[in-house]
């Protein structure tokens, strides 16, 4: 009886994981096949929403991120529609909501399947995600390993903790959010660039370099303490 129950649970986890893959594939296929929106009608639509425009911008931005629309495009568009500061703020709120939704989908559909099958180095890598701090999430988010939505789904399949993941996701998104929103605002108002809005983008480059440098120094100290050769790769790091 126990064996039968275990087999049923394994099959259910497999079906959920297939469902996760179908969600991701469907989102990607939709981006390729669906016609682009008529950009000429967007400003008028935003004006017609009135006081509901901010919450609509956040919800729509989150939905677009979940279906794998690149965050850069959304941020530039929101900057053009709402200005550099408001556009960046709406984009960050959308990123927080999208990170939560993507994580929840990945955790519900993929975590059980992954947890049952990770072995060896993959198990150590999963343990690293489970112990990850806010700094670790920021580092992963800044690496060119995939789009915002795809990384959110992937995080859900790991043992990552929710609070550090959400905070790290927003902090990693902040510099580029201000920078790209300022670029979008400059498209509609070329002579009125808000340099205070652009400044965080430069800070993002500095922060990325500092984060990578700190991670590398910590990695070298850990390897030296464990006696592991410098060229050997260990996912648990």
ABEGO torsion letter per residue (X at the ends): XAAAAAAAAAAAAAAAAAAAAAAAAAAAAAAAABBBBBAAAAAAAAAAAEAAAAAAAAAAAAAAAAAGBBAAAAAAAAAAAAEAAAAAAAAAAAAAAAAAAAAAAAAAAAAAAAAAABBEAAAAAAAAAAABBAAAAAAAAABBAEBAAAAAAAAAABABBAAAAAAAAAAAAAAAAAAAAAAAAAAABAABBBAAAAAAAAAAAAAAAAAAAAAAAAAAAAAAAAGBBAABBBAAX
